[in-house]
């Protein structure tokens, strides 16, 4: 289990999280956290991810067919 899942920030895999954070967010006008580069990986704090996820959810609105609390 990855740290972002343990922290209940995001219940998805790293490639999917990167796809949405770096790929889709700028297209939707959602600021992407800067994180901290460590070797080949960018590390984000729980606060950065929580802020990004809240902005994404506000912009995206509810997902049809999925309970609202599933992302928690």
Predicted model as a PDB file, atoms N, CA, C, CB and O in Angstrom, pLDDT in the B-factor column:
MODEL        1                                                                  
ATOM      1  N   UNK A   1       0.842  -1.178   0.000  1.00 45.00           N  
ATOM      2  CA  UNK A   1       0.000   0.000   0.000  1.00 45.00           C  
ATOM      3  C   UNK A   1       0.889   1.243   0.000  1.00 45.00           C  
ATOM      4  CB  UNK A   1      -0.959  -0.003   1.220  1.00 45.00           C  
ATOM      5  O   UNK A   1       1.802   1.362   0.817  1.00 45.00           O  
ATOM      6  N   UNK A   2       0.623   2.139  -0.896  1.00 52.00           N  
ATOM      7  CA  UNK A   2       1.427   3.355  -1.012  1.00 52.00           C  
ATOM      8  C   UNK A   2       1.023   4.365   0.053  1.00 52.00           C  
ATOM      9  CB  UNK A   2       1.280   3.972  -2.413  1.00 52.00           C  
ATOM     10  O   UNK A   2      -0.068   4.282   0.617  1.00 52.00           O  
ATOM     11  N   UNK A   3       1.915   5.324   0.325  1.00 49.00           N  
ATOM     12  CA  UNK A   3       1.664   6.264   1.410  1.00 49.00           C  
ATOM     13  C   UNK A   3       0.433   7.115   1.168  1.00 49.00           C  
ATOM     14  CB  UNK A   3       2.858   7.152   1.605  1.00 49.00           C  
ATOM     15  O   UNK A   3      -0.272   7.444   2.123  1.00 49.00           O  
ATOM     16  N   UNK A   4       0.141   7.491  -0.103  1.00 50.00           N  
ATOM     17  CA  UNK A   4      -1.032   8.338  -0.327  1.00 50.00           C  
ATOM     18  C   UNK A   4      -2.325   7.565  -0.080  1.00 50.00           C  
ATOM     19  CB  UNK A   4      -1.021   8.900  -1.755  1.00 50.00           C  
ATOM     20  O   UNK A   4      -3.351   8.162   0.246  1.00 50.00           O  
ATOM     21  N   UNK A   5      -2.283   6.250  -0.233  1.00 49.00           N  
ATOM     22  CA  UNK A   5      -3.453   5.441   0.107  1.00 49.00           C  
ATOM     23  C   UNK A   5      -3.584   5.307   1.616  1.00 49.00           C  
ATOM     24  CB  UNK A   5      -3.362   4.051  -0.545  1.00 49.00           C  
ATOM     25  O   UNK A   5      -4.684   5.404   2.158  1.00 49.00           O  
ATOM     26  N   UNK A   6      -2.465   5.084   2.293  1.00 50.00           N  
ATOM     27  CA  UNK A   6      -2.498   4.976   3.756  1.00 50.00           C  
ATOM     28  C   UNK A   6      -2.992   6.267   4.386  1.00 50.00           C  
ATOM     29  CB  UNK A   6      -1.110   4.627   4.301  1.00 50.00           C  
ATOM     30  O   UNK A   6      -3.714   6.243   5.383  1.00 50.00           O  
ATOM     31  N   UNK A   7      -2.601   7.397   3.801  1.00 52.00           N  
ATOM     32  CA  UNK A   7      -3.010   8.694   4.341  1.00 52.00           C  
ATOM     33  C   UNK A   7      -4.442   9.041   3.930  1.00 52.00           C  
ATOM     34  CB  UNK A   7      -2.049   9.791   3.870  1.00 52.00           C  
ATOM     35  O   UNK A   7      -4.978  10.073   4.331  1.00 52.00           O  
ATOM     36  N   UNK A   8      -5.049   8.173   3.132  1.00 56.00           N  
ATOM     37  CA  UNK A   8      -6.416   8.358   2.635  1.00 56.00           C  
ATOM     38  C   UNK A   8      -6.551   9.639   1.829  1.00 56.00           C  
ATOM     39  CB  UNK A   8      -7.404   8.372   3.794  1.00 56.00           C  
ATOM     40  O   UNK A   8      -7.612  10.265   1.813  1.00 56.00           O  
ATOM     41  N   UNK A   9      -5.462  10.030   1.155  1.00 56.00           N  
ATOM     42  CA  UNK A   9      -5.502  11.197   0.285  1.00 56.00           C  
ATOM     43  C   UNK A   9      -6.036  10.771  -1.064  1.00 56.00           C  
ATOM     44  CB  UNK A   9      -4.102  11.850   0.148  1.00 56.00           C  
ATOM     45  O   UNK A   9      -6.849  11.471  -1.668  1.00 56.00           O  
ATOM     46  N   UNK A  10      -5.587   9.644  -1.530  1.00 57.00           N  
ATOM     47  CA  UNK A  10      -5.958   9.189  -2.865  1.00 57.00           C  
ATOM     48  C   UNK A  10      -5.951   7.666  -2.850  1.00 57.00           C  
ATOM     49  CB  UNK A  10      -4.985   9.757  -3.962  1.00 57.00           C  
ATOM     50  O   UNK A  10      -5.001   7.052  -2.365  1.00 57.00           O  
ATOM     51  N   UNK A  11      -6.997   7.064  -3.376  1.00 59.00           N  
ATOM     52  CA  UNK A  11      -7.080   5.606  -3.344  1.00 59.00           C  
ATOM     53  C   UNK A  11      -6.762   5.001  -4.712  1.00 59.00           C  
ATOM     54  CB  UNK A  11      -8.472   5.166  -2.887  1.00 59.00           C  
ATOM     55  O   UNK A  11      -7.373   4.012  -5.116  1.00 59.00           O  
ATOM     56  N   UNK A  12      -5.823   5.587  -5.407  1.00 63.00           N  
ATOM     57  CA  UNK A  12      -5.488   5.133  -6.756  1.00 63.00           C  
ATOM     58  C   UNK A  12      -4.014   4.809  -6.858  1.00 63.00           C  
ATOM     59  CB  UNK A  12      -5.867   6.189  -7.794  1.00 63.00           C  
ATOM     60  O   UNK A  12      -3.267   5.008  -5.900  1.00 63.00           O  
ATOM     61  N   UNK A  13      -3.584   4.313  -8.001  1.00 71.00           N  
ATOM     62  CA  UNK A  13      -2.181   3.970  -8.196  1.00 71.00           C  
ATOM     63  C   UNK A  13      -1.379   5.205  -8.578  1.00 71.00           C  
ATOM     64  CB  UNK A  13      -2.035   2.886  -9.272  1.00 71.00           C  
ATOM     65  O   UNK A  13      -1.945   6.214  -8.998  1.00 71.00           O  
ATOM     66  N   UNK A  14      -0.066   5.125  -8.432  1.00 72.00           N  
ATOM     67  CA  UNK A  14       0.800   6.259  -8.758  1.00 72.00           C  
ATOM     68  C   UNK A  14       0.673   6.697 -10.216  1.00 72.00           C  
ATOM     69  CB  UNK A  14       2.242   5.907  -8.461  1.00 72.00           C  
ATOM     70  O   UNK A  14       0.553   7.897 -10.462  1.00 72.00           O  
ATOM     71  N   UNK A  15       0.691   5.782 -11.204  1.00 77.00           N  
ATOM     72  CA  UNK A  15       0.560   6.235 -12.592  1.00 77.00           C  
ATOM     73  C   UNK A  15      -0.762   6.960 -12.847  1.00 77.00           C  
ATOM     74  CB  UNK A  15       0.681   5.050 -13.537  1.00 77.00           C  
ATOM     75  O   UNK A  15      -0.792   7.940 -13.591  1.00 77.00           O  
ATOM     76  N   UNK A  16      -1.841   6.496 -12.246  1.00 76.00           N  
ATOM     77  CA  UNK A  16      -3.137   7.151 -12.439  1.00 76.00           C  
ATOM     78  C   UNK A  16      -3.134   8.522 -11.776  1.00 76.00           C  
ATOM     79  CB  UNK A  16      -4.282   6.281 -11.870  1.00 76.00           C  
ATOM     80  O   UNK A  16      -3.629   9.490 -12.354  1.00 76.00           O  
ATOM     81  N   UNK A  17      -2.586   8.615 -10.578  1.00 73.00           N  
ATOM     82  CA  UNK A  17      -2.513   9.898  -9.881  1.00 73.00           C  
ATOM     83  C   UNK A  17      -1.691  10.898 -10.688  1.00 73.00           C  
ATOM     84  CB  UNK A  17      -1.907   9.718  -8.475  1.00 73.00           C  
ATOM     85  O   UNK A  17      -2.086  12.055 -10.827  1.00 73.00           O  
ATOM     86  N   UNK A  18      -0.550  10.462 -11.222  1.00 77.00           N  
ATOM     87  CA  UNK A  18       0.281  11.354 -12.052  1.00 77.00           C  
ATOM     88  C   UNK A  18      -0.471  11.810 -13.287  1.00 77.00           C  
ATOM     89  CB  UNK A  18       1.581  10.653 -12.467  1.00 77.00           C  
ATOM     90  O   UNK A  18      -0.395  12.977 -13.669  1.00 77.00           O  
ATOM     91  N   UNK A  19      -1.199  10.894 -13.916  1.00 81.00           N  
ATOM     92  CA  UNK A  19      -1.954  11.217 -15.125  1.00 81.00           C  
ATOM     93  C   UNK A  19      -2.938  12.352 -14.856  1.00 81.00           C  
ATOM     94  CB  UNK A  19      -2.701   9.975 -15.643  1.00 81.00           C  
ATOM     95  O   UNK A  19      -3.024  13.307 -15.628  1.00 81.00           O  
ATOM     96  N   UNK A  20      -3.676  12.239 -13.759  1.00 79.00           N  
ATOM     97  CA  UNK A  20      -4.662  13.262 -13.437  1.00 79.00           C  
ATOM     98  C   UNK A  20      -4.013  14.540 -12.922  1.00 79.00           C  
ATOM     99  CB  UNK A  20      -5.640  12.735 -12.411  1.00 79.00           C  
ATOM    100  O   UNK A  20      -4.413  15.638 -13.310  1.00 79.00           O  
ATOM    101  N   UNK A  21      -3.011  14.406 -12.048  1.00 81.00           N  
ATOM    102  CA  UNK A  21      -2.406  15.594 -11.462  1.00 81.00           C  
ATOM    103  C   UNK A  21      -1.618  16.393 -12.491  1.00 81.00           C  
ATOM    104  CB  UNK A  21      -1.503  15.204 -10.309  1.00 81.00           C  
ATOM    105  O   UNK A  21      -1.818  17.601 -12.621  1.00 81.00           O  
ATOM    106  N   UNK A  22      -0.738  15.743 -13.212  1.00 83.00           N  
ATOM    107  CA  UNK A  22       0.123  16.463 -14.152  1.00 83.00           C  
ATOM    108  C   UNK A  22      -0.502  16.646 -15.532  1.00 83.00           C  
ATOM    109  CB  UNK A  22       1.430  15.737 -14.294  1.00 83.00           C  
ATOM    110  O   UNK A  22      -0.231  17.636 -16.211  1.00 83.00           O  
ATOM    111  N   UNK A  23      -1.328  15.708 -15.945  1.00 85.00           N  
ATOM    112  CA  UNK A  23      -1.884  15.761 -17.291  1.00 85.00           C  
ATOM    113  C   UNK A  23      -3.192  16.515 -17.395  1.00 85.00           C  
ATOM    114  CB  UNK A  23      -2.081  14.391 -17.797  1.00 85.00           C  
ATOM    115  O   UNK A  23      -3.323  17.441 -18.195  1.00 85.00           O  
ATOM    116  N   UNK A  24      -4.158  16.118 -16.585  1.00 84.00           N  
ATOM    117  CA  UNK A  24      -5.492  16.694 -16.711  1.00 84.00           C  
ATOM    118  C   UNK A  24      -5.681  18.001 -15.939  1.00 84.00           C  
ATOM    119  CB  UNK A  24      -6.502  15.701 -16.247  1.00 84.00           C  
ATOM    120  O   UNK A  24      -6.448  18.863 -16.368  1.00 84.00           O  
ATOM    121  N   UNK A  25      -5.001  18.154 -14.823  1.00 87.00           N  
ATOM    122  CA  UNK A  25      -5.201  19.347 -13.992  1.00 87.00           C  
ATOM    123  C   UNK A  25      -4.897  20.646 -14.729  1.00 87.00           C  
ATOM    124  CB  UNK A  25      -4.338  19.262 -12.759  1.00 87.00           C  
ATOM    125  O   UNK A  25      -5.721  21.560 -14.698  1.00 87.00           O  
ATOM    126  N   UNK A  26      -3.736  20.765 -15.396  1.00 87.00           N  
ATOM    127  CA  UNK A  26      -3.462  22.022 -16.089  1.00 87.00           C  
ATOM    128  C   UNK A  26      -4.511  22.349 -17.160  1.00 87.00           C  
ATOM    129  CB  UNK A  26      -2.086  21.965 -16.724  1.00 87.00           C  
ATOM    130  O   UNK A  26      -4.848  23.514 -17.368  1.00 87.00           O  
ATOM    131  N   UNK A  27      -5.017  21.324 -17.831  1.00 86.00           N  
ATOM    132  CA  UNK A  27      -6.043  21.540 -18.855  1.00 86.00           C  
ATOM    133  C   UNK A  27      -7.333  22.067 -18.243  1.00 86.00           C  
ATOM    134  CB  UNK A  27      -6.321  20.242 -19.616  1.00 86.00           C  
ATOM    135  O   UNK A  27      -8.098  22.764 -18.910  1.00 86.00           O  
ATOM    136  N   UNK A  28      -7.578  21.738 -16.976  1.00 86.00           N  
ATOM    137  CA  UNK A  28      -8.798  22.173 -16.290  1.00 86.00           C  
ATOM    138  C   UNK A  28      -8.569  23.413 -15.430  1.00 86.00           C  
ATOM    139  CB  UNK A  28      -9.337  21.047 -15.426  1.00 86.00           C  
ATOM    140  O   UNK A  28      -9.490  23.887 -14.764  1.00 86.00           O  
ATOM    141  N   UNK A  29      -7.356  23.933 -15.444  1.00 88.00           N  
ATOM    142  CA  UNK A  29      -7.061  25.129 -14.668  1.00 88.00           C  
ATOM    143  C   UNK A  29      -6.853  24.883 -13.189  1.00 88.00           C  
ATOM    144  CB  UNK A  29      -8.148  26.101 -14.839  1.00 88.00           C  
ATOM    145  O   UNK A  29      -6.978  25.805 -12.384  1.00 88.00           O  
ATOM    146  N   UNK A  30      -6.537  23.651 -12.820  1.00 88.00           N  
ATOM    147  CA  UNK A  30      -6.300  23.305 -11.422  1.00 88.00           C  
ATOM    148  C   UNK A  30      -4.797  23.351 -11.172  1.00 88.00           C  
ATOM    149  CB  UNK A  30      -6.890  21.894 -11.072  1.00 88.00           C  
ATOM    150  O   UNK A  30      -4.040  22.670 -11.863  1.00 88.00           O  
ATOM    151  N   UNK A  31      -4.350  24.147 -10.189  1.00 88.00           N  
ATOM    152  CA  UNK A  31      -2.916  24.242  -9.915  1.00 88.00           C  
ATOM    153  C   UNK A  31      -2.335  22.895  -9.486  1.00 88.00           C  
ATOM    154  CB  UNK A  31      -2.655  25.289  -8.834  1.00 88.00           C  
ATOM    155  O   UNK A  31      -2.934  22.171  -8.692  1.00 88.00           O  
ATOM    156  N   UNK A  32      -1.176  22.578 -10.017  1.00 88.00           N  
ATOM    157  CA  UNK A  32      -0.478  21.335  -9.691  1.00 88.00           C  
ATOM    158  C   UNK A  32       0.566  21.638  -8.616  1.00 88.00           C  
ATOM    159  CB  UNK A  32       0.190  20.703 -10.967  1.00 88.00           C  
ATOM    160  O   UNK A  32       1.334  22.589  -8.765  1.00 88.00           O  
ATOM    161  N   UNK A  33       0.613  20.853  -7.542  1.00 88.00           N  
ATOM    162  CA  UNK A  33       1.629  21.096  -6.512  1.00 88.00           C  
ATOM    163  C   UNK A  33       3.035  20.902  -7.079  1.00 88.00           C  
ATOM    164  CB  UNK A  33       1.409  20.159  -5.306  1.00 88.00           C  
ATOM    165  O   UNK A  33       3.243  20.108  -7.997  1.00 88.00           O  
ATOM    166  N   UNK A  34       3.988  21.634  -6.523  1.00 88.00           N  
ATOM    167  CA  UNK A  34       5.356  21.554  -7.017  1.00 88.00           C  
ATOM    168  C   UNK A  34       6.088  20.336  -6.473  1.00 88.00           C  
ATOM    169  CB  UNK A  34       6.114  22.812  -6.654  1.00 88.00           C  
ATOM    170  O   UNK A  34       6.897  19.739  -7.184  1.00 88.00           O  
ATOM    171  N   UNK A  35       5.824  19.959  -5.241  1.00 87.00           N  
ATOM    172  CA  UNK A  35       6.503  18.811  -4.657  1.00 87.00           C  
ATOM    173  C   UNK A  35       7.990  19.080  -4.514  1.00 87.00           C  
ATOM    174  CB  UNK A  35       6.272  17.564  -5.505  1.00 87.00           C  
ATOM    175  O   UNK A  35       8.451  20.210  -4.673  1.00 87.00           O  
ATOM    176  N   UNK A  36       8.728  18.026  -4.213  1.00 89.00           N  
ATOM    177  CA  UNK A  36      10.177  18.133  -4.036  1.00 89.00           C  
ATOM    178  C   UNK A  36      10.818  16.982  -4.793  1.00 89.00           C  
ATOM    179  CB  UNK A  36      10.583  18.111  -2.514  1.00 89.00           C  
ATOM    180  O   UNK A  36      10.481  15.820  -4.569  1.00 89.00           O  
ATOM    181  N   UNK A  37      11.736  17.306  -5.683  1.00 88.00           N  
ATOM    182  CA  UNK A  37      12.416  16.291  -6.472  1.00 88.00           C  
ATOM    183  C   UNK A  37      13.440  15.557  -5.610  1.00 88.00           C  
ATOM    184  CB  UNK A  37      13.096  16.922  -7.700  1.00 88.00           C  
ATOM    185  O   UNK A  37      14.325  16.170  -5.012  1.00 88.00           O  
ATOM    186  N   UNK A  38      13.300  14.227  -5.559  1.00 88.00           N  
ATOM    187  CA  UNK A  38      14.250  13.366  -4.833  1.00 88.00           C  
ATOM    188  C   UNK A  38      14.698  12.285  -5.801  1.00 88.00           C  
ATOM    189  CB  UNK A  38      13.605  12.735  -3.524  1.00 88.00           C  
ATOM    190  O   UNK A  38      13.985  11.307  -6.023  1.00 88.00           O  
ATOM    191  N   UNK A  39      15.876  12.461  -6.374  1.00 88.00           N  
ATOM    192  CA  UNK A  39      16.350  11.512  -7.375  1.00 88.00           C  
ATOM    193  C   UNK A  39      15.491  11.608  -8.623  1.00 88.00           C  
ATOM    194  CB  UNK A  39      16.337  10.074  -6.820  1.00 88.00           C  
ATOM    195  O   UNK A  39      15.418  12.668  -9.245  1.00 88.00           O  
ATOM    196  N   UNK A  40      14.842  10.517  -8.994  1.00 83.00           N  
ATOM    197  CA  UNK A  40      13.980  10.489 -10.177  1.00 83.00           C  
ATOM    198  C   UNK A  40      12.506  10.659  -9.828  1.00 83.00           C  
ATOM    199  CB  UNK A  40      14.175   9.190 -10.928  1.00 83.00           C  
ATOM    200  O   UNK A  40      11.652  10.642 -10.714  1.00 83.00           O  
ATOM    201  N   UNK A  41      12.204  10.821  -8.546  1.00 82.00           N  
ATOM    202  CA  UNK A  41      10.808  10.895  -8.109  1.00 82.00           C  
ATOM    203  C   UNK A  41      10.497  12.262  -7.513  1.00 82.00           C  
ATOM    204  CB  UNK A  41      10.506   9.793  -7.085  1.00 82.00           C  
ATOM    205  O   UNK A  41      11.349  12.882  -6.876  1.00 82.00           O  
ATOM    206  N   UNK A  42       9.295  12.714  -7.723  1.00 84.00           N  
ATOM    207  CA  UNK A  42       8.818  13.934  -7.087  1.00 84.00           C  
ATOM    208  C   UNK A  42       7.963  13.521  -5.901  1.00 84.00           C  
ATOM    209  CB  UNK A  42       8.012  14.838  -8.091  1.00 84.00           C  
ATOM    210  O   UNK A  42       7.016  12.747  -6.044  1.00 84.00           O  
ATOM    211  N   UNK A  43       8.300  14.037  -4.740  1.00 86.00           N  
ATOM    212  CA  UNK A  43       7.578  13.718  -3.510  1.00 86.00           C  
ATOM    213  C   UNK A  43       6.673  14.878  -3.148  1.00 86.00           C  
ATOM    214  CB  UNK A  43       8.556  13.406  -2.351  1.00 86.00           C  
ATOM    215  O   UNK A  43       7.097  16.034  -3.154  1.00 86.00           O  
ATOM    216  N   UNK A  44       5.430  14.566  -2.834  1.00 86.00           N  
ATOM    217  CA  UNK A  44       4.450  15.573  -2.444  1.00 86.00           C  
ATOM    218  C   UNK A  44       4.081  15.357  -0.997  1.00 86.00           C  
ATOM    219  CB  UNK A  44       3.193  15.518  -3.346  1.00 86.00           C  
ATOM    220  O   UNK A  44       4.019  14.224  -0.520  1.00 86.00           O  
ATOM    221  N   UNK A  45       3.837  16.447  -0.302  1.00 89.00           N  
ATOM    222  CA  UNK A  45       3.395  16.323   1.083  1.00 89.00           C  
ATOM    223  C   UNK A  45       1.914  15.954   1.093  1.00 89.00           C  
ATOM    224  CB  UNK A  45       3.647  17.646   1.877  1.00 89.00           C  
ATOM    225  O   UNK A  45       1.215  16.118   0.094  1.00 89.00           O  
ATOM    226  N   UNK A  46       1.456  15.464   2.212  1.00 87.00           N  
ATOM    227  CA  UNK A  46       0.043  15.127   2.348  1.00 87.00           C  
ATOM    228  C   UNK A  46      -0.807  16.386   2.157  1.00 87.00           C  
ATOM    229  CB  UNK A  46      -0.237  14.480   3.732  1.00 87.00           C  
ATOM    230  O   UNK A  46      -1.880  16.330   1.556  1.00 87.00           O  
ATOM    231  N   UNK A  47      -0.325  17.511   2.668  1.00 91.00           N  
ATOM    232  CA  UNK A  47      -1.052  18.769   2.515  1.00 91.00           C  
ATOM    233  C   UNK A  47      -1.194  19.186   1.062  1.00 91.00           C  
ATOM    234  CB  UNK A  47      -0.359  19.859   3.287  1.00 91.00           C  
ATOM    235  O   UNK A  47      -2.261  19.635   0.644  1.00 91.00           O  
ATOM    236  N   UNK A  48      -0.110  19.039   0.282  1.00 89.00           N  
ATOM    237  CA  UNK A  48      -0.170  19.380  -1.143  1.00 89.00           C  
ATOM    238  C   UNK A  48      -1.192  18.512  -1.873  1.00 89.00           C  
ATOM    239  CB  UNK A  48       1.215  19.220  -1.792  1.00 89.00           C  
ATOM    240  O   UNK A  48      -1.979  19.006  -2.680  1.00 89.00           O  
ATOM    241  N   UNK A  49      -1.168  17.221  -1.580  1.00 85.00           N  
ATOM    242  CA  UNK A  49      -2.099  16.313  -2.253  1.00 85.00           C  
ATOM    243  C   UNK A  49      -3.540  16.537  -1.816  1.00 85.00           C  
ATOM    244  CB  UNK A  49      -1.706  14.874  -1.988  1.00 85.00           C  
ATOM    245  O   UNK A  49      -4.461  16.447  -2.629  1.00 85.00           O  
ATOM    246  N   UNK A  50      -3.735  16.826  -0.544  1.00 88.00           N  
ATOM    247  CA  UNK A  50      -5.080  17.086  -0.041  1.00 88.00           C  
ATOM    248  C   UNK A  50      -5.645  18.344  -0.687  1.00 88.00           C  
ATOM    249  CB  UNK A  50      -5.072  17.225   1.495  1.00 88.00           C  
ATOM    250  O   UNK A  50      -6.812  18.368  -1.079  1.00 88.00           O  
ATOM    251  N   UNK A  51      -4.826  19.394  -0.801  1.00 90.00           N  
ATOM    252  CA  UNK A  51      -5.255  20.640  -1.433  1.00 90.00           C  
ATOM    253  C   UNK A  51      -5.590  20.409  -2.903  1.00 90.00           C  
ATOM    254  CB  UNK A  51      -4.166  21.717  -1.298  1.00 90.00           C  
ATOM    255  O   UNK A  51      -6.612  20.890  -3.393  1.00 90.00           O  
ATOM    256  N   UNK A  52      -4.726  19.671  -3.609  1.00 87.00           N  
ATOM    257  CA  UNK A  52      -4.975  19.381  -5.019  1.00 87.00           C  
ATOM    258  C   UNK A  52      -6.260  18.569  -5.188  1.00 87.00           C  
ATOM    259  CB  UNK A  52      -3.781  18.624  -5.630  1.00 87.00           C  
ATOM    260  O   UNK A  52      -7.080  18.883  -6.051  1.00 87.00           O  
ATOM    261  N   UNK A  53      -6.442  17.535  -4.377  1.00 85.00           N  
ATOM    262  CA  UNK A  53      -7.610  16.682  -4.491  1.00 85.00           C  
ATOM    263  C   UNK A  53      -8.901  17.476  -4.232  1.00 85.00           C  
ATOM    264  CB  UNK A  53      -7.499  15.507  -3.513  1.00 85.00           C  
ATOM    265  O   UNK A  53      -9.901  17.278  -4.922  1.00 85.00           O  
ATOM    266  N   UNK A  54      -8.875  18.361  -3.248  1.00 88.00           N  
ATOM    267  CA  UNK A  54     -10.054  19.184  -2.961  1.00 88.00           C  
ATOM    268  C   UNK A  54     -10.377  20.091  -4.146  1.00 88.00           C  
ATOM    269  CB  UNK A  54      -9.829  20.030  -1.689  1.00 88.00           C  
ATOM    270  O   UNK A  54     -11.545  20.245  -4.505  1.00 88.00           O  
ATOM    271  N   UNK A  55      -9.353  20.694  -4.760  1.00 89.00           N  
ATOM    272  CA  UNK A  55      -9.569  21.552  -5.933  1.00 89.00           C  
ATOM    273  C   UNK A  55     -10.122  20.738  -7.092  1.00 89.00           C  
ATOM    274  CB  UNK A  55      -8.257  22.248  -6.352  1.00 89.00           C  
ATOM    275  O   UNK A  55     -11.017  21.196  -7.803  1.00 89.00           O  
ATOM    276  N   UNK A  56      -9.592  19.527  -7.287  1.00 84.00           N  
ATOM    277  CA  UNK A  56     -10.069  18.658  -8.362  1.00 84.00           C  
ATOM    278  C   UNK A  56     -11.537  18.305  -8.149  1.00 84.00           C  
ATOM    279  CB  UNK A  56      -9.216  17.375  -8.443  1.00 84.00           C  
ATOM    280  O   UNK A  56     -12.340  18.378  -9.080  1.00 84.00           O  
ATOM    281  N   UNK A  57     -11.883  17.928  -6.933  1.00 83.00           N  
ATOM    282  CA  UNK A  57     -13.257  17.523  -6.632  1.00 83.00           C  
ATOM    283  C   UNK A  57     -14.231  18.692  -6.766  1.00 83.00           C  
ATOM    284  CB  UNK A  57     -13.338  16.940  -5.223  1.00 83.00           C  
ATOM    285  O   UNK A  57     -15.354  18.512  -7.236  1.00 83.00           O  
ATOM    286  N   UNK A  58     -13.807  19.887  -6.355  1.00 86.00           N  
ATOM    287  CA  UNK A  58     -14.674  21.065  -6.512  1.00 86.00           C  
ATOM    288  C   UNK A  58     -14.927  21.346  -7.992  1.00 86.00           C  
ATOM    289  CB  UNK A  58     -14.040  22.307  -5.833  1.00 86.00           C  
ATOM    290  O   UNK A  58     -16.051  21.655  -8.387  1.00 86.00           O  
ATOM    291  N   UNK A  59     -13.885  21.237  -8.800  1.00 82.00           N  
ATOM    292  CA  UNK A  59     -14.004  21.535 -10.224  1.00 82.00           C  
ATOM    293  C   UNK A  59     -14.784  20.454 -10.949  1.00 82.00           C  
ATOM    294  CB  UNK A  59     -12.627  21.692 -10.852  1.00 82.00           C  
ATOM    295  O   UNK A  59     -15.613  20.744 -11.811  1.00 82.00           O  
ATOM    296  N   UNK A  60     -14.514  19.209 -10.596  1.00 72.00           N  
ATOM    297  CA  UNK A  60     -15.117  18.086 -11.310  1.00 72.00           C  
ATOM    298  C   UNK A  60     -16.567  17.844 -10.907  1.00 72.00           C  
ATOM    299  CB  UNK A  60     -14.311  16.833 -11.067  1.00 72.00           C  
ATOM    300  O   UNK A  60     -17.354  17.367 -11.725  1.00 72.00           O  
ATOM    301  N   UNK A  61     -16.935  18.156  -9.684  1.00 67.00           N  
ATOM    302  CA  UNK A  61     -18.289  17.885  -9.218  1.00 67.00           C  
ATOM    303  C   UNK A  61     -18.464  16.406  -8.920  1.00 67.00           C  
ATOM    304  CB  UNK A  61     -19.319  18.343 -10.254  1.00 67.00           C  
ATOM    305  O   UNK A  61     -17.495  15.648  -8.968  1.00 67.00           O  
ATOM    306  N   UNK A  62     -19.676  15.987  -8.616  1.00 64.00           N  
ATOM    307  CA  UNK A  62     -19.920  14.586  -8.264  1.00 64.00           C  
ATOM    308  C   UNK A  62     -19.759  13.662  -9.470  1.00 64.00           C  
ATOM    309  CB  UNK A  62     -21.320  14.428  -7.675  1.00 64.00           C  
ATOM    310  O   UNK A  62     -20.037  14.044 -10.606  1.00 64.00           O  
ATOM    311  N   UNK A  63     -19.310  12.456  -9.200  1.00 62.00           N  
ATOM    312  CA  UNK A  63     -19.161  11.448 -10.244  1.00 62.00           C  
ATOM    313  C   UNK A  63     -20.419  10.589 -10.251  1.00 62.00           C  
ATOM    314  CB  UNK A  63     -17.879  10.575 -10.019  1.00 62.00           C  
ATOM    315  O   UNK A  63     -20.742   9.965  -9.240  1.00 62.00           O  
ATOM    316  N   UNK A  64     -21.134  10.545 -11.372  1.00 63.00           N  
ATOM    317  CA  UNK A  64     -22.359   9.737 -11.421  1.00 63.00           C  
ATOM    318  C   UNK A  64     -22.078   8.259 -11.151  1.00 63.00           C  
ATOM    319  CB  UNK A  64     -23.037   9.891 -12.782  1.00 63.00           C  
ATOM    320  O   UNK A  64     -21.100   7.700 -11.645  1.00 63.00           O  
ATOM    321  N   UNK A  65     -22.944   7.645 -10.366  1.00 61.00           N  
ATOM    322  CA  UNK A  65     -22.818   6.222 -10.100  1.00 61.00           C  
ATOM    323  C   UNK A  65     -21.799   5.853  -9.050  1.00 61.00           C  
ATOM    324  CB  UNK A  65     -22.483   5.533 -11.334  1.00 61.00           C  
ATOM    325  O   UNK A  65     -21.577   4.667  -8.806  1.00 61.00           O  
ATOM    326  N   UNK A  66     -21.175   6.826  -8.421  1.00 57.00           N  
ATOM    327  CA  UNK A  66     -20.169   6.549  -7.395  1.00 57.00           C  
ATOM    328  C   UNK A  66     -20.536   7.316  -6.131  1.00 57.00           C  
ATOM    329  CB  UNK A  66     -18.737   6.938  -7.885  1.00 57.00           C  
ATOM    330  O   UNK A  66     -20.844   8.505  -6.204  1.00 57.00           O  
ATOM    331  N   UNK A  67     -20.508   6.661  -4.978  1.00 59.00           N  
ATOM    332  CA  UNK A  67     -20.807   7.362  -3.726  1.00 59.00           C  
ATOM    333  C   UNK A  67     -19.837   8.517  -3.516  1.00 59.00           C  
ATOM    334  CB  UNK A  67     -20.745   6.393  -2.532  1.00 59.00           C  
ATOM    335  O   UNK A  67     -18.653   8.389  -3.830  1.00 59.00           O  
ATOM    336  N   UNK A  68     -20.309   9.623  -2.998  1.00 57.00           N  
ATOM    337  CA  UNK A  68     -19.492  10.824  -2.817  1.00 57.00           C  
ATOM    338  C   UNK A  68     -18.331  10.594  -1.863  1.00 57.00           C  
ATOM    339  CB  UNK A  68     -20.347  11.962  -2.309  1.00 57.00           C  
ATOM    340  O   UNK A  68     -17.282  11.214  -2.035  1.00 57.00           O  
ATOM    341  N   UNK A  69     -18.473   9.731  -0.867  1.00 55.00           N  
ATOM    342  CA  UNK A  69     -17.405   9.542   0.122  1.00 55.00           C  
ATOM    343  C   UNK A  69     -16.371   8.510  -0.310  1.00 55.00           C  
ATOM    344  CB  UNK A  69     -17.998   9.128   1.445  1.00 55.00           C  
ATOM    345  O   UNK A  69     -15.452   8.235   0.461  1.00 55.00           O  
ATOM    346  N   UNK A  70     -16.472   7.928  -1.492  1.00 51.00           N  
ATOM    347  CA  UNK A  70     -15.514   6.904  -1.928  1.00 51.00           C  
ATOM    348  C   UNK A  70     -14.111   7.473  -2.087  1.00 51.00           C  
ATOM    349  CB  UNK A  70     -15.968   6.283  -3.244  1.00 51.00           C  
ATOM    350  O   UNK A  70     -13.140   6.745  -1.878  1.00 51.00           O  
ATOM    351  N   UNK A  71     -13.967   8.734  -2.447  1.00 48.00           N  
ATOM    352  CA  UNK A  71     -12.652   9.338  -2.639  1.00 48.00           C  
ATOM    353  C   UNK A  71     -11.942   9.601  -1.317  1.00 48.00           C  
ATOM    354  CB  UNK A  71     -12.783  10.632  -3.414  1.00 48.00           C  
ATOM    355  O   UNK A  71     -10.744   9.888  -1.316  1.00 48.00           O  
ATOM    356  N   UNK A  72     -12.636   9.513  -0.209  1.00 45.00           N  
ATOM    357  CA  UNK A  72     -12.024   9.788   1.084  1.00 45.00           C  
ATOM    358  C   UNK A  72     -11.153   8.672   1.559  1.00 45.00           C  
ATOM    359  CB  UNK A  72     -13.064  10.061   2.100  1.00 45.00           C  
ATOM    360  O   UNK A  72     -10.568   8.762   2.638  1.00 45.00           O  
TER     361      UNK A  72                                                      
ENDMDL                                                                          
END                                                                             
